[in-house]
Amino acid sequence: MSKAFIASVLQESLDITGVAASQAAEHLITAIVRDLKKEGGFTLPSFGTFTVKKTKARKALNPRTGEPVKVKAGKTVRFKASPNLKKAV
């Protein structure tokens, strides 16, 4: 799913211009990212839950050379589908 797809769905369902739909999609994505940063998670009822998880620093292997590489600690976003989404798919 892309921002353009979200904008086209908004445009068709709300009968608005493409520019307004694109702005609405951008604002939606920005709000989700802001909530993930602030709260550490975001839930869309009947769809699923996004959570921010911390990753530890670790050693990995470079797939091209096979040499060990240090990977810094960071954050990643995880998604857990709701039971309704699992049934639908």
C-alpha positions as CSV (number, residue, x, y, z in Angstrom):
1,M,0.0,0.0,0.0
2,S,1.3,3.4,-0.9
3,K,0.4,7.0,-0.1
4,A,-0.9,7.3,-3.7
5,F,-3.2,4.4,-3.1
6,I,-4.5,5.9,0.2
7,A,-5.0,9.2,-1.6
8,S,-7.0,7.6,-4.5
9,V,-9.2,5.7,-2.1
10,L,-9.9,8.9,-0.2
11,Q,-10.6,10.8,-3.4
12,E,-13.1,8.2,-4.6
13,S,-14.9,7.7,-1.3
14,L,-15.1,11.4,-0.3
15,D,-15.5,12.9,-3.8
16,I,-12.6,15.4,-3.3
17,T,-9.9,16.6,-5.5
18,G,-6.7,14.7,-6.0
19,V,-4.6,17.4,-4.3
20,A,-6.9,17.4,-1.2
21,A,-6.8,13.6,-1.1
22,S,-3.0,13.6,-1.3
23,Q,-2.8,16.2,1.5
24,A,-5.2,14.1,3.6
25,A,-3.1,11.0,3.1
26,E,0.1,12.9,4.0
27,H,-1.6,14.2,7.2
28,L,-2.8,10.7,8.1
29,I,0.6,9.1,7.7
30,T,2.2,12.0,9.6
31,A,-0.3,11.6,12.5
32,I,0.4,7.8,12.7
33,V,4.2,8.3,12.7
34,R,3.9,11.1,15.4
35,D,1.7,8.8,17.5
36,L,4.2,5.9,17.1
37,K,7.0,8.2,18.3
38,K,5.1,9.7,21.2
39,E,3.1,6.7,22.5
40,G,5.2,3.8,21.3
41,G,2.3,2.2,19.5
42,F,-0.8,2.7,17.3
43,T,-3.9,0.6,17.0
44,L,-6.4,0.6,14.1
45,P,-9.5,-1.3,15.4
46,S,-10.4,-4.3,13.3
47,F,-7.0,-4.0,11.5
48,G,-4.2,-4.4,13.9
49,T,-1.6,-2.9,16.2
50,F,1.7,-1.3,15.4
51,T,4.3,-1.2,18.2
52,V,7.8,0.3,18.4
53,K,10.4,-2.2,19.7
54,K,14.0,-1.5,20.6
55,T,16.7,-3.7,19.0
56,K,20.0,-4.5,20.7
57,A,23.4,-3.9,19.3
58,R,24.7,-7.1,17.7
59,K,27.2,-8.6,15.3
60,A,26.0,-9.7,11.9
61,L,27.7,-10.9,8.7
62,N,28.1,-9.0,5.5
63,P,26.3,-11.2,3.0
64,R,28.7,-10.3,0.2
65,T,32.0,-10.8,2.0
66,G,31.0,-12.9,5.0
67,E,32.9,-10.5,7.3
68,P,31.5,-9.7,10.7
69,V,29.9,-6.2,11.0
70,K,28.7,-4.4,14.1
71,V,25.0,-3.3,14.0
72,K,24.0,-0.5,16.2
73,A,21.1,-0.6,18.6
74,G,17.9,1.0,17.2
75,K,14.2,0.8,16.9
76,T,11.9,-1.0,14.6
77,V,8.1,-1.2,14.1
78,R,6.2,-4.4,14.6
79,F,2.7,-5.2,13.4
80,K,0.2,-7.7,14.9
81,A,-2.9,-8.3,12.9
82,S,-6.3,-8.3,14.6
83,P,-8.5,-11.4,14.7
84,N,-10.9,-9.7,12.3
85,L,-8.1,-9.1,9.8
86,K,-6.9,-12.6,10.1
87,K,-10.4,-13.9,9.3
88,A,-10.8,-11.6,6.3
89,V,-7.5,-12.7,4.8
